[in-house]
Amino acid sequence: MPDFEETLNDILVDTFNNIIKYEEKSLQSISDIPITVSEAHLLQAVAKNGGQASVSELSGILKVTLPTTTVAVKKLEKKGFLEKGTSSEDGRKSVITLTLLGQKAQRAHNLFHRKMVRNVSSVFNEKEKEILLSSMSKLSDFFKDKAEN
């Protein structure tokens, strides 16, 4: 019988990979223009930041480098999901906003997450849901701590 750590590793890796594959499949149906999971998460970051953000704000939110964020923003601009403008508060500052296509993709991506959580929740009873939330919270805290330190 495999030991706990080996089994846990297999479950974590498989779950992560399967969630990404499931999300990628869902994103293919959002629009005719292909969009990646990381691009969808960038759109989500703009939306969660009040509908606009600077590249440096997005870099901080997504916890990726400024050059990586800049490249991703430019790709999404070319695809028609984002547009760059000037801040109304500070004309020297550039802000990124969602286009109508970007808003549509972001709403569809949010819907995917709501459906995914609803479907996952449906296989657990109330006690299992409590245990799952407690365990996932500890797991999230552990990985957040490791990522930040």
C-alpha positions, 0 to 999 in steps of 0.5 A: 500500500502506498504511503500517505505522502506518495498518495497525497502527492499523486492526488495534489498533482492530479487534481491541479492538472485536471482542474487546469485541463477542465478550465482550458476546455471551458475557455475554448467555448468562451469565444472564437478567439483562443484564450489561456487560463493565465490570460483569463486570470489576468482578465479576472484580476482587472475586473476584481480591481474595479475594472481597471489596473496599471500593469504594475498593479496587475503584476502584484495581484498575479504575483508575476514579474512586470515583464511577464505581465506586460507581455500578457497585457499586450497579447490580450490587447492584440486579441481585443480583450483589453485596452490601454488608456490614461488614468483620469486621476493622473494623466501620466499613468496608463491603465488597463481596462476590459473591452466588451469582449474582455468583459464577456470572457471574464463573465463566462470564466466567472460562470465556469468557476461558479458551476465548477464549485457547485458541481464539486459541492454536490458530491459532499454531504454537510459534514464532508463540506466542513471538513473539506473547507477546513482542510483546503484552508490549511492547504491554501495557507501552507502553500501561500506561506511557502510561496511568499517566503 
